[in-house]
Amino acid sequence: MASEPVPTVLILAGQRLGKVDPLAAKYGIEHKCLVPLLGRPLIGYVLDAVDAAFPTAPIIVSINDPHALDNEPEARRFFEAGRLKVVAAAHNLLESVFAATTVVKYPVLVTTGDNVLMTPEALRGFHEFALAEGADCAAMFARKEDILAAHSEGQPRFWKFRDGEFSGCNSFWMKDASAKKVGEIFRGGGQFLKFPKRFISAFGLSNLIGFRLGLFNVKRMLSRVSARFGKKIAVQIVDDGKLAIDVDTEFSHLVAERLLRAKGAPDLAA
C-alpha cells in the first residue's frame, strides 16, 4: 500500500497592503502573526501544531515582509532544518496563495498565522479526511453550538444551512494545482455574508437565493458549488469549536489567551 503523502503546509500571515492591523499596532509591531500571546508570537503556536502533525512537512509562510521571521526564535529551528521558506504576500488572500504555491509539492494544506488554537490532531485528521474523500479541495468547519460551547462570544458570524449553522476554521486543502480554480471564489474578496454581490460572483445567483431561503444543507450546497467549478469540494465538520476561533481582534486575543490557559499553556511572559 502506498504511503500517505505528506502535505506542504502554507501559513498565510500577510495583511492587506497599505493597511495597519489594529492588533499589531497596539503592540507596536508590523506583523500581526508576531503579536505576543502568553509570551509567544501567535505564529509560534501554529508552527508547533504543524510540526507535531507533520514532522517532515515543508512549511511556507506568506507574509508582507519576507525577512520578517529572519530573527524570530520560534522560526529558527525550522530554518536550520531547511523546512521553512518565507515568501512575500500578494495584495489579497487569493493572490498570496497563488504566489506561494507556484512551485510546491502537493497536496497543500493552508492555515493562518493567527490560528493559535489549531491542534496537531485536527490538522492530521483534516488531511486524512480530504484524502479519504478523494477531494480536489477541502475546508474545515465547526458547528455554532460547538463554537459557543468553547466560548460564548468566540465567533460573531455563521453560515446558516438547513442542517445547522457553521463557521470556517481558516484551514483549507488542495489536492493539486488545478484546485486553484476553486480559489477563484475569493477573487472579489471574502466576507460573503456581508457582501451579497461577492456571494453571487463566487457561487451564482441561484445558490444565493437557495442559501437565503434555507433550501440547502451543507452537503447539497457543496454539491452545487462542486458542479459549478467541476471540482469535488469537501467540508469536514469538526467537533472542537475552538478551532474556529482565531486572533483577529483585541477581544479574540483575550479569548484565545483564556482558552490556552485552560489547556495548561505556560505564560512565558510571567
Secondary structure, 3 states (H helix, E strand, C coil): CCCCCCCEEEEECCCCCCCCCHHHHHCCCCCHHHCEECCEEHHHHHHHHHHHHCCCCCEEEEECCCCCCCCCHHHHHHHHCCCEEEEECCCCHHHHHHHHCCCCCCCEEEEECCCCCCCHHHHHHHHHHHHHHCCCEEEEEEEHHHHHHHCCCCCCCCEEECCEEEEEEEEEEECCHHHHHHHHHHCCCCCCCCCHHHHHHHHCHHHHHHHHCCCCCHHHHHHHHHHHHCCCEEEEEECCHHHHCCCCCHHHHHHHHHHHHHCCCCCCCC
